[in-house]
Each structure stands twice: as structure tokens, then as C-alpha cells.
Amino acid sequence: MLWQKKGQLKNIIDPILVGNIKPSSLRIFGVIVEKCLKAFSIERPTMHDALYYLNYALRLQQTGMPKEPFEESTTTTITSLELQLPVVLNFPVHEDDGAPIGGDDSSDIEISEV
């Protein structure tokens, strides 16, 4: 992602495609790739968000649509395309030695042998 941070994604484009990719489309593509590679899943976009922005980059490439508000400057920074991610609670994958998962013991349902 070094090229993304330097704003030089054009330097790593396949030589066959050089000159055929619109800078605005390439910027959006670079931003979404960087977001998808975040270390923590909570910081990554949902599949819906990723698909939305990839489709947007494709439309920019195909039609040269009018600019969106976040594209007003000639250089789009990473933070200018912040995706609104939902708050997701991270639950443990396994129980911890029979410790209750749902809070205090008064609300737990006990199962008795019949």
C-alpha cells in the first residue's frame, strides 16, 4: 500500500492498462483496497460497502460521471472516503471454562436433568 499512500497507484498498473484507467476511478479503487486490508475486521468495510464503491469506481471508469462531493479536490486523501461502518460486538469464539456469556447469573436459565 506504499504506492497508495504516496498517491502513485499509476506506477503499479499493468502496462497493458496504462493510459486506459481514469485517475478518479483508480483513486476510489485504491481507497477501497486499503480499507479492505485493515488489520482489524471492525475497520474493514462490509461486503455491501466494498461492492458499492467498486461499482462506483467502475461507473467512473465507464462513463466519467460527475464528481461526488468527496472528489471535489484534485487529490483525494484516504480520510476523505470514510465508510460508515456499523458497530459490531465481538463475542468470544469459545466459552471460558463454563463462565456465563450473557451477563449476571440471575438472568441465566439452568437446565436440570429430568
A tleap script that builds the chain and sets N, CA, C and O, in Angstrom:
source leaprc.protein.ff14SB
mol = sequence {
  NMET LEU TRP GLN LYS LYS GLY GLN LEU LYS
  ASN ILE ILE ASP PRO ILE LEU VAL GLY ASN
  ILE LYS PRO SER SER LEU ARG ILE PHE GLY
  VAL ILE VAL GLU LYS CYS LEU LYS ALA PHE
  SER ILE GLU ARG PRO THR MET HIE ASP ALA
  LEU TYR TYR LEU ASN TYR ALA LEU ARG LEU
  GLN GLN THR GLY MET PRO LYS GLU PRO PHE
  GLU GLU SER THR THR THR THR ILE THR SER
  LEU GLU LEU GLN LEU PRO VAL VAL LEU ASN
  PHE PRO VAL HIE GLU ASP ASP GLY ALA PRO
  ILE GLY GLY ASP ASP SER SER ASP ILE GLU
  ILE SER GLU CVAL
}
set mol.1.N position { 0.816 -1.196 0.000 }
set mol.1.CA position { 0.000 0.000 0.000 }
set mol.1.C position { 0.858 1.258 0.000 }
set mol.1.O position { 0.344 2.371 0.109 }
set mol.2.N position { 2.159 1.074 -0.122 }
set mol.2.CA position { 3.073 2.210 -0.184 }
set mol.2.C position { 2.714 3.144 -1.338 }
set mol.2.O position { 2.718 4.365 -1.177 }
set mol.3.N position { 2.405 2.572 -2.500 }
set mol.3.CA position { 2.064 3.402 -3.662 }
set mol.3.C position { 0.761 4.163 -3.427 }
set mol.3.O position { 0.607 5.292 -3.893 }
set mol.4.N position { -0.174 3.549 -2.706 }
set mol.4.CA position { -1.437 4.222 -2.380 }
set mol.4.C position { -1.157 5.424 -1.483 }
set mol.4.O position { -1.676 6.515 -1.719 }
set mol.5.N position { -0.340 5.221 -0.459 }
set mol.5.CA position { -0.038 6.305 0.475 }
set mol.5.C position { 0.706 7.447 -0.210 }
set mol.5.O position { 0.520 8.612 0.144 }
set mol.6.N position { 1.537 7.121 -1.177 }
set mol.6.CA position { 2.273 8.151 -1.915 }
set mol.6.C position { 1.414 8.802 -2.996 }
set mol.6.O position { 1.815 9.800 -3.594 }
set mol.7.N position { 0.220 8.232 -3.249 }
set mol.7.CA position { -0.636 8.757 -4.308 }
set mol.7.C position { -0.121 8.422 -5.694 }
set mol.7.O position { -0.356 9.167 -6.645 }
set mol.8.N position { 0.584 7.296 -5.815 }
set mol.8.CA position { 1.195 6.923 -7.087 }
set mol.8.C position { 0.763 5.531 -7.549 }
set mol.8.O position { 1.590 4.754 -8.026 }
set mol.9.N position { -0.510 5.217 -7.412 }
set mol.9.CA position { -1.004 3.911 -7.857 }
set mol.9.C position { -0.757 3.677 -9.340 }
set mol.9.O position { -0.623 2.535 -9.778 }
set mol.10.N position { -0.698 4.741 -10.101 }
set mol.10.CA position { -0.485 4.594 -11.546 }
set mol.10.C position { 0.830 3.885 -11.856 }
set mol.10.O position { 0.995 3.334 -12.944 }
set mol.11.N position { 1.776 3.896 -10.899 }
set mol.11.CA position { 3.074 3.254 -11.118 }
set mol.11.C position { 3.020 1.731 -11.049 }
set mol.11.O position { 3.962 1.062 -11.474 }
set mol.12.N position { 1.931 1.173 -10.520 }
set mol.12.CA position { 1.849 -0.286 -10.404 }
set mol.12.C position { 0.756 -0.888 -11.283 }
set mol.12.O position { 0.419 -2.062 -11.134 }
set mol.13.N position { 0.208 -0.105 -12.185 }
set mol.13.CA position { -0.816 -0.596 -13.108 }
set mol.13.C position { -0.164 -1.500 -14.147 }
set mol.13.O position { 0.964 -1.260 -14.577 }
set mol.14.N position { -0.879 -2.524 -14.537 }
set mol.14.CA position { -0.420 -3.409 -15.609 }
set mol.14.C position { -0.091 -2.556 -16.835 }
set mol.14.O position { -0.900 -1.717 -17.230 }
set mol.15.N position { 1.084 -2.755 -17.447 }
set mol.15.CA position { 1.481 -1.937 -18.607 }
set mol.15.C position { 0.458 -1.933 -19.743 }
set mol.15.O position { 0.355 -0.951 -20.480 }
set mol.16.N position { -0.284 -3.002 -19.887 }
set mol.16.CA position { -1.304 -3.067 -20.938 }
set mol.16.C position { -2.437 -2.072 -20.660 }
set mol.16.O position { -3.076 -1.573 -21.587 }
set mol.17.N position { -2.676 -1.792 -19.376 }
set mol.17.CA position { -3.788 -0.919 -18.993 }
set mol.17.C position { -3.395 0.545 -18.827 }
set mol.17.O position { -4.267 1.406 -18.711 }
set mol.18.N position { -2.107 0.838 -18.814 }
set mol.18.CA position { -1.647 2.219 -18.625 }
set mol.18.C position { -2.270 3.118 -19.691 }
set mol.18.O position { -2.265 2.795 -20.879 }
set mol.19.N position { -2.797 4.235 -19.248 }
set mol.19.CA position { -3.428 5.184 -20.159 }
set mol.19.C position { -4.905 4.925 -20.373 }
set mol.19.O position { -5.605 5.765 -20.938 }
set mol.20.N position { -5.390 3.774 -19.928 }
set mol.20.CA position { -6.803 3.433 -20.096 }
set mol.20.C position { -7.608 3.583 -18.816 }
set mol.20.O position { -8.833 3.461 -18.848 }
set mol.21.N position { -6.959 3.843 -17.701 }
set mol.21.CA position { -7.652 3.948 -16.422 }
set mol.21.C position { -7.748 5.411 -16.018 }
set mol.21.O position { -6.747 6.125 -15.977 }
set mol.22.N position { -8.968 5.845 -15.720 }
set mol.22.CA position { -9.183 7.226 -15.291 }
set mol.22.C position { -8.666 7.392 -13.861 }
set mol.22.O position { -8.905 6.530 -13.016 }
set mol.23.N position { -7.961 8.489 -13.584 }
set mol.23.CA position { -7.401 8.707 -12.240 }
set mol.23.C position { -8.445 8.662 -11.131 }
set mol.23.O position { -8.167 8.144 -10.050 }
set mol.24.N position { -9.629 9.189 -11.373 }
set mol.24.CA position { -10.666 9.185 -10.336 }
set mol.24.C position { -11.098 7.764 -9.997 }
set mol.24.O position { -11.320 7.446 -8.828 }
set mol.25.N position { -11.217 6.920 -10.994 }
set mol.25.CA position { -11.576 5.524 -10.779 }
set mol.25.C position { -10.466 4.795 -10.027 }
set mol.25.O position { -10.740 4.019 -9.112 }
set mol.26.N position { -9.235 5.038 -10.403 }
set mol.26.CA position { -8.093 4.401 -9.756 }
set mol.26.C position { -7.989 4.813 -8.291 }
set mol.26.O position { -7.665 3.987 -7.438 }
set mol.27.N position { -8.260 6.083 -7.991 }
set mol.27.CA position { -8.223 6.560 -6.601 }
set mol.27.C position { -9.237 5.825 -5.744 }
set mol.27.O position { -8.910 5.359 -4.652 }
set mol.28.N position { -10.469 5.717 -6.232 }
set mol.28.CA position { -11.516 5.035 -5.474 }
set mol.28.C position { -11.132 3.575 -5.261 }
set mol.28.O position { -11.293 3.047 -4.161 }
set mol.29.N position { -10.635 2.931 -6.285 }
set mol.29.CA position { -10.207 1.540 -6.186 }
set mol.29.C position { -9.110 1.394 -5.125 }
set mol.29.O position { -9.159 0.472 -4.311 }
set mol.30.N position { -8.134 2.287 -5.129 }
set mol.30.CA position { -7.049 2.228 -4.152 }
set mol.30.C position { -7.531 2.408 -2.727 }
set mol.30.O position { -7.056 1.732 -1.814 }
set mol.31.N position { -8.476 3.319 -2.535 }
set mol.31.CA position { -9.014 3.568 -1.201 }
set mol.31.C position { -9.743 2.337 -0.685 }
set mol.31.O position { -9.542 1.939 0.462 }
set mol.32.N position { -10.576 1.732 -1.505 }
set mol.32.CA position { -11.335 0.571 -1.037 }
set mol.32.C position { -10.414 -0.617 -0.784 }
set mol.32.O position { -10.654 -1.386 0.147 }
set mol.33.N position { -9.383 -0.783 -1.577 }
set mol.33.CA position { -8.416 -1.861 -1.329 }
set mol.33.C position { -7.731 -1.642 0.014 }
set mol.33.O position { -7.585 -2.579 0.799 }
set mol.34.N position { -7.315 -0.418 0.277 }
set mol.34.CA position { -6.657 -0.137 1.554 }
set mol.34.C position { -7.595 -0.403 2.722 }
set mol.34.O position { -7.181 -0.968 3.734 }
set mol.35.N position { -8.846 -0.004 2.592 }
set mol.35.CA position { -9.827 -0.250 3.653 }
set mol.35.C position { -10.021 -1.750 3.885 }
set mol.35.O position { -10.125 -2.193 5.029 }
set mol.36.N position { -10.069 -2.523 2.812 }
set mol.36.CA position { -10.277 -3.974 2.931 }
set mol.36.C position { -9.089 -4.680 3.574 }
set mol.36.O position { -9.241 -5.791 4.081 }
set mol.37.N position { -7.924 -4.069 3.564 }
set mol.37.CA position { -6.721 -4.685 4.121 }
set mol.37.C position { -6.424 -4.249 5.556 }
set mol.37.O position { -5.355 -4.559 6.080 }
set mol.38.N position { -7.342 -3.543 6.192 }
set mol.38.CA position { -7.131 -3.118 7.578 }
set mol.38.C position { -6.913 -4.340 8.470 }
set mol.38.O position { -7.470 -5.408 8.215 }
set mol.39.N position { -6.106 -4.177 9.509 }
set mol.39.CA position { -5.756 -5.284 10.399 }
set mol.39.C position { -6.949 -5.792 11.208 }
set mol.39.O position { -7.069 -6.994 11.445 }
set mol.40.N position { -7.820 -4.896 11.627 }
set mol.40.CA position { -8.954 -5.278 12.459 }
set mol.40.C position { -10.234 -5.279 11.633 }
set mol.40.O position { -10.518 -4.332 10.900 }
set mol.41.N position { -10.989 -6.344 11.762 }
set mol.41.CA position { -12.190 -6.506 10.934 }
set mol.41.C position { -13.194 -5.376 11.128 }
set mol.41.O position { -13.914 -5.031 10.190 }
set mol.42.N position { -13.258 -4.805 12.299 }
set mol.42.CA position { -14.205 -3.721 12.557 }
set mol.42.C position { -13.893 -2.496 11.705 }
set mol.42.O position { -14.779 -1.684 11.438 }
set mol.43.N position { -12.638 -2.357 11.278 }
set mol.43.CA position { -12.229 -1.216 10.462 }
set mol.43.C position { -12.439 -1.465 8.975 }
set mol.43.O position { -12.337 -0.541 8.168 }
set mol.44.N position { -12.733 -2.712 8.608 }
set mol.44.CA position { -12.915 -3.043 7.194 }
set mol.44.C position { -14.350 -2.752 6.765 }
set mol.44.O position { -15.267 -2.829 7.584 }
set mol.45.N position { -14.552 -2.422 5.505 }
set mol.45.CA position { -15.924 -2.182 5.024 }
set mol.45.C position { -16.696 -3.492 4.929 }
set mol.45.O position { -16.113 -4.569 4.808 }
set mol.46.N position { -18.002 -3.379 4.986 }
set mol.46.CA position { -18.833 -4.556 4.756 }
set mol.46.C position { -18.733 -4.925 3.282 }
set mol.46.O position { -18.267 -4.127 2.469 }
set mol.47.N position { -19.165 -6.122 2.941 }
set mol.47.CA position { -19.164 -6.519 1.533 }
set mol.47.C position { -20.045 -5.571 0.730 }
set mol.47.O position { -19.725 -5.235 -0.411 }
set mol.48.N position { -21.146 -5.142 1.321 }
set mol.48.CA position { -22.051 -4.212 0.640 }
set mol.48.C position { -21.333 -2.901 0.325 }
set mol.48.O position { -21.428 -2.392 -0.792 }
set mol.49.N position { -20.615 -2.352 1.310 }
set mol.49.CA position { -19.884 -1.099 1.093 }
set mol.49.C position { -18.783 -1.269 0.052 }
set mol.49.O position { -18.610 -0.420 -0.822 }
set mol.50.N position { -18.039 -2.369 0.151 }
set mol.50.CA position { -16.958 -2.616 -0.816 }
set mol.50.C position { -17.529 -2.720 -2.224 }
set mol.50.O position { -16.987 -2.133 -3.160 }
set mol.51.N position { -18.607 -3.457 -2.377 }
set mol.51.CA position { -19.235 -3.609 -3.685 }
set mol.51.C position { -19.755 -2.275 -4.209 }
set mol.51.O position { -19.620 -1.977 -5.396 }
set mol.52.N position { -20.348 -1.473 -3.331 }
set mol.52.CA position { -20.857 -0.163 -3.733 }
set mol.52.C position { -19.733 0.699 -4.316 }
set mol.52.O position { -19.879 1.270 -5.397 }
set mol.53.N position { -18.620 0.790 -3.598 }
set mol.53.CA position { -17.521 1.640 -4.059 }
set mol.53.C position { -16.796 1.064 -5.266 }
set mol.53.O position { -16.303 1.818 -6.104 }
set mol.54.N position { -16.722 -0.255 -5.369 }
set mol.54.CA position { -16.132 -0.847 -6.572 }
set mol.54.C position { -17.021 -0.580 -7.789 }
set mol.54.O position { -16.517 -0.289 -8.873 }
set mol.55.N position { -18.337 -0.679 -7.610 }
set mol.55.CA position { -19.258 -0.342 -8.706 }
set mol.55.C position { -19.166 1.137 -9.063 }
set mol.55.O position { -19.251 1.506 -10.235 }
set mol.56.N position { -18.992 1.976 -8.054 }
set mol.56.CA position { -18.838 3.405 -8.299 }
set mol.56.C position { -17.568 3.669 -9.111 }
set mol.56.O position { -17.583 4.463 -10.052 }
set mol.57.N position { -16.471 3.002 -8.746 }
set mol.57.CA position { -15.217 3.155 -9.497 }
set mol.57.C position { -15.405 2.687 -10.939 }
set mol.57.O position { -14.878 3.301 -11.867 }
set mol.58.N position { -16.147 1.613 -11.124 }
set mol.58.CA position { -16.421 1.115 -12.476 }
set mol.58.C position { -17.241 2.128 -13.270 }
set mol.58.O position { -16.947 2.381 -14.438 }
set mol.59.N position { -18.270 2.711 -12.646 }
set mol.59.CA position { -19.084 3.720 -13.341 }
set mol.59.C position { -18.250 4.936 -13.707 }
set mol.59.O position { -18.410 5.501 -14.789 }
set mol.60.N position { -17.360 5.340 -12.806 }
set mol.60.CA position { -16.463 6.455 -13.129 }
set mol.60.C position { -15.618 6.114 -14.346 }
set mol.60.O position { -15.423 6.946 -15.231 }
set mol.61.N position { -15.124 4.900 -14.383 }
set mol.61.CA position { -14.283 4.462 -15.494 }
set mol.61.C position { -15.069 4.435 -16.805 }
set mol.61.O position { -14.571 4.868 -17.844 }
set mol.62.N position { -16.284 3.929 -16.748 }
set mol.62.CA position { -17.069 3.737 -17.970 }
set mol.62.C position { -17.720 5.014 -18.482 }
set mol.62.O position { -17.821 5.216 -19.692 }
set mol.63.N position { -18.158 5.867 -17.581 }
set mol.63.CA position { -18.975 7.000 -18.020 }
set mol.63.C position { -18.384 8.368 -17.727 }
set mol.63.O position { -18.807 9.359 -18.323 }
set mol.64.N position { -17.430 8.444 -16.837 }
set mol.64.CA position { -16.916 9.761 -16.453 }
set mol.64.C position { -17.982 10.576 -15.762 }
set mol.64.O position { -18.118 11.774 -16.014 }
set mol.65.N position { -18.746 9.928 -14.884 }
set mol.65.CA position { -19.836 10.576 -14.157 }
set mol.65.C position { -19.369 11.864 -13.491 }
set mol.65.O position { -18.173 12.056 -13.271 }
set mol.66.N position { -20.307 12.741 -13.172 }
set mol.66.CA position { -19.954 13.941 -12.412 }
set mol.66.C position { -19.336 13.542 -11.077 }
set mol.66.O position { -19.601 12.462 -10.549 }
set mol.67.N position { -18.526 14.416 -10.556 }
set mol.67.CA position { -17.829 14.119 -9.308 }
set mol.67.C position { -18.792 14.086 -8.139 }
set mol.67.O position { -19.782 14.816 -8.096 }
set mol.68.N position { -18.472 13.217 -7.189 }
set mol.68.CA position { -19.185 13.162 -5.923 }
set mol.68.C position { -18.571 14.215 -5.000 }
set mol.68.O position { -17.475 14.708 -5.268 }
set mol.69.N position { -19.271 14.565 -3.911 }
set mol.69.CA position { -18.749 15.597 -3.005 }
set mol.69.C position { -17.346 15.301 -2.483 }
set mol.69.O position { -16.563 16.228 -2.276 }
set mol.70.N position { -17.013 14.026 -2.265 }
set mol.70.CA position { -15.695 13.707 -1.715 }
set mol.70.C position { -14.596 13.792 -2.756 }
set mol.70.O position { -13.429 13.580 -2.425 }
set mol.71.N position { -14.925 14.094 -4.003 }
set mol.71.CA position { -13.933 14.203 -5.062 }
set mol.71.C position { -13.712 15.648 -5.507 }
set mol.71.O position { -13.214 15.882 -6.608 }
set mol.72.N position { -14.070 16.603 -4.680 }
set mol.72.CA position { -14.004 17.989 -5.101 }
set mol.72.C position { -12.582 18.483 -5.330 }
set mol.72.O position { -12.356 19.337 -6.187 }
set mol.73.N position { -11.627 17.960 -4.582 }
set mol.73.CA position { -10.250 18.409 -4.784 }
set mol.73.C position { -9.574 17.534 -5.830 }
set mol.73.O position { -10.097 16.486 -6.207 }
set mol.74.N position { -8.424 17.965 -6.290 }
set mol.74.CA position { -7.717 17.186 -7.311 }
set mol.74.C position { -7.052 15.962 -6.723 }
set mol.74.O position { -6.761 15.009 -7.446 }
set mol.75.N position { -6.805 15.969 -5.425 }
set mol.75.CA position { -6.248 14.778 -4.786 }
set mol.75.C position { -7.203 14.325 -3.702 }
set mol.75.O position { -7.579 15.105 -2.827 }
set mol.76.N position { -7.589 13.084 -3.761 }
set mol.76.CA position { -8.478 12.512 -2.769 }
set mol.76.C position { -7.630 11.793 -1.736 }
set mol.76.O position { -6.880 10.875 -2.070 }
set mol.77.N position { -7.748 12.208 -0.484 }
set mol.77.CA position { -6.989 11.540 0.563 }
set mol.77.C position { -7.772 10.352 1.077 }
set mol.77.O position { -8.971 10.224 0.830 }
set mol.78.N position { -7.088 9.496 1.785 }
set mol.78.CA position { -7.713 8.297 2.325 }
set mol.78.C position { -8.874 8.668 3.239 }
set mol.78.O position { -9.928 8.036 3.175 }
set mol.79.N position { -8.705 9.664 4.075 }
set mol.79.CA position { -9.741 10.002 5.042 }
set mol.79.C position { -10.941 10.674 4.400 }
set mol.79.O position { -11.981 10.790 5.049 }
set mol.80.N position { -10.846 11.113 3.180 }
set mol.80.CA position { -11.987 11.777 2.563 }
set mol.80.C position { -13.042 10.789 2.095 }
set mol.80.O position { -14.143 11.194 1.720 }
set mol.81.N position { -12.727 9.510 2.111 }
set mol.81.CA position { -13.689 8.490 1.718 }
set mol.81.C position { -13.900 7.544 2.889 }
set mol.81.O position { -13.718 6.334 2.763 }
set mol.82.N position { -14.282 8.101 4.021 }
set mol.82.CA position { -14.522 7.274 5.185 }
set mol.82.C position { -15.847 6.546 5.015 }
set mol.82.O position { -16.867 7.156 4.694 }
set mol.83.N position { -15.821 5.274 5.227 }
set mol.83.CA position { -17.033 4.471 5.149 }
set mol.83.C position { -17.646 4.392 6.534 }
set mol.83.O position { -16.939 4.178 7.519 }
set mol.84.N position { -18.927 4.558 6.613 }
set mol.84.CA position { -19.609 4.450 7.884 }
set mol.84.C position { -19.848 2.975 8.175 }
set mol.84.O position { -20.698 2.338 7.552 }
set mol.85.N position { -19.100 2.448 9.116 }
set mol.85.CA position { -19.202 1.037 9.438 }
set mol.85.C position { -20.078 0.853 10.664 }
set mol.85.O position { -20.007 1.651 11.598 }
set mol.86.N position { -20.902 -0.188 10.677 }
set mol.86.CA position { -21.753 -0.434 11.832 }
set mol.86.C position { -20.914 -0.904 13.017 }
set mol.86.O position { -19.838 -1.478 12.849 }
set mol.87.N position { -21.429 -0.649 14.209 }
set mol.87.CA position { -20.765 -1.133 15.412 }
set mol.87.C position { -21.063 -2.619 15.531 }
set mol.87.O position { -22.222 -3.032 15.511 }
set mol.88.N position { -20.023 -3.408 15.653 }
set mol.88.CA position { -20.176 -4.854 15.745 }
set mol.88.C position { -19.562 -5.306 17.049 }
set mol.88.O position { -18.419 -4.970 17.358 }
set mol.89.N position { -20.326 -6.075 17.816 }
set mol.89.CA position { -19.796 -6.615 19.055 }
set mol.89.C position { -19.011 -7.871 18.734 }
set mol.89.O position { -19.460 -8.711 17.954 }
set mol.90.N position { -17.848 -7.997 19.331 }
set mol.90.CA position { -17.032 -9.186 19.123 }
set mol.90.C position { -17.238 -10.128 20.298 }
set mol.90.O position { -16.864 -9.816 21.429 }
set mol.91.N position { -17.829 -11.274 20.029 }
set mol.91.CA position { -18.058 -12.266 21.051 }
set mol.91.C position { -16.966 -13.311 20.998 }
set mol.91.O position { -16.411 -13.569 19.930 }
set mol.92.N position { -16.640 -13.927 22.150 }
set mol.92.CA position { -15.604 -14.962 22.135 }
set mol.92.C position { -16.045 -16.148 21.294 }
set mol.92.O position { -17.234 -16.447 21.184 }
set mol.93.N position { -15.067 -16.814 20.706 }
set mol.93.CA position { -15.356 -17.956 19.853 }
set mol.93.C position { -15.701 -19.177 20.686 }
set mol.93.O position { -16.492 -20.015 20.253 }
set mol.94.N position { -15.127 -19.291 21.863 }
set mol.94.CA position { -15.381 -20.447 22.721 }
set mol.94.C position { -15.689 -19.961 24.124 }
set mol.94.O position { -15.309 -18.856 24.512 }
set mol.95.N position { -16.394 -20.817 24.892 }
set mol.95.CA position { -16.715 -20.455 26.264 }
set mol.95.C position { -15.475 -20.601 27.122 }
set mol.95.O position { -14.588 -21.398 26.818 }
set mol.96.N position { -15.417 -19.834 28.185 }
set mol.96.CA position { -14.252 -19.804 29.050 }
set mol.96.C position { -14.535 -20.592 30.325 }
set mol.96.O position { -15.000 -20.019 31.310 }
set mol.97.N position { -14.264 -21.892 30.323 }
set mol.97.CA position { -14.430 -22.778 31.480 }
set mol.97.C position { -15.797 -22.637 32.139 }
set mol.97.O position { -15.873 -22.553 33.365 }
set mol.98.N position { -16.852 -22.608 31.379 }
set mol.98.CA position { -18.203 -22.572 31.913 }
set mol.98.C position { -18.639 -21.211 32.406 }
set mol.98.O position { -19.691 -21.100 33.036 }
set mol.99.N position { -17.877 -20.185 32.147 }
set mol.99.CA position { -18.264 -18.840 32.567 }
set mol.99.C position { -19.505 -18.419 31.795 }
set mol.99.O position { -19.596 -18.665 30.592 }
set mol.100.N position { -20.479 -17.778 32.479 }
set mol.100.CA position { -21.689 -17.347 31.766 }
set mol.100.C position { -21.358 -16.319 30.695 }
set mol.100.O position { -20.479 -15.479 30.881 }
set mol.101.N position { -22.062 -16.389 29.582 }
set mol.101.CA position { -21.814 -15.491 28.464 }
set mol.101.C position { -22.737 -14.284 28.501 }
set mol.101.O position { -22.378 -13.222 27.992 }
set mol.102.N position { -23.913 -14.422 29.090 }
set mol.102.CA position { -24.923 -13.384 28.969 }
set mol.102.C position { -24.971 -12.335 30.047 }
set mol.102.O position { -25.926 -11.559 30.048 }
set mol.103.N position { -24.046 -12.236 30.954 }
set mol.103.CA position { -24.104 -11.198 31.978 }
set mol.103.C position { -24.123 -11.809 33.356 }
set mol.103.O position { -23.396 -12.768 33.618 }
set mol.104.N position { -24.975 -11.252 34.282 }
set mol.104.CA position { -25.009 -11.780 35.644 }
set mol.104.C position { -25.753 -13.104 35.694 }
set mol.104.O position { -26.507 -13.437 34.780 }
set mol.105.N position { -25.534 -13.863 36.775 }
set mol.105.CA position { -26.085 -15.218 36.885 }
set mol.105.C position { -27.590 -15.226 37.052 }
set mol.105.O position { -28.217 -16.240 36.747 }
set mol.106.N position { -28.201 -14.155 37.519 }
set mol.106.CA position { -29.635 -14.143 37.797 }
set mol.106.C position { -30.473 -14.281 36.534 }
set mol.106.O position { -31.615 -14.732 36.614 }
set mol.107.N position { -29.956 -13.916 35.395 }
set mol.107.CA position { -30.731 -13.993 34.164 }
set mol.107.C position { -30.471 -15.277 33.380 }
set mol.107.O position { -31.114 -15.515 32.357 }
set mol.108.N position { -29.529 -16.114 33.850 }
set mol.108.CA position { -29.220 -17.348 33.142 }
set mol.108.C position { -30.281 -18.405 33.416 }
set mol.108.O position { -30.832 -18.468 34.515 }
set mol.109.N position { -30.560 -19.218 32.438 }
set mol.109.CA position { -31.510 -20.315 32.573 }
set mol.109.C position { -30.715 -21.576 32.832 }
set mol.109.O position { -29.790 -21.907 32.091 }
set mol.110.N position { -31.087 -22.282 33.901 }
set mol.110.CA position { -30.388 -23.519 34.211 }
set mol.110.C position { -31.154 -24.686 33.617 }
set mol.110.O position { -32.384 -24.698 33.605 }
set mol.111.N position { -30.418 -25.655 33.129 }
set mol.111.CA position { -31.030 -26.864 32.588 }
set mol.111.C position { -30.816 -27.966 33.608 }
set mol.111.O position { -29.683 -28.259 33.990 }
set mol.112.N position { -31.907 -28.575 34.047 }
set mol.112.CA position { -31.782 -29.660 35.024 }
set mol.112.C position { -32.055 -30.986 34.345 }
set mol.112.O position { -32.748 -31.057 33.330 }
set mol.113.N position { -31.497 -32.028 34.922 }
set mol.113.CA position { -31.731 -33.356 34.357 }
set mol.113.C position { -33.132 -33.807 34.710 }
set mol.113.O position { -33.605 -33.536 35.814 }
set mol.114.N position { -33.802 -34.485 33.805 }
set mol.114.CA position { -35.170 -34.949 34.039 }
set mol.114.C position { -35.172 -36.408 34.331 }
set mol.114.O position { -36.232 -36.991 34.557 }
savepdb mol mol.pdb
quit
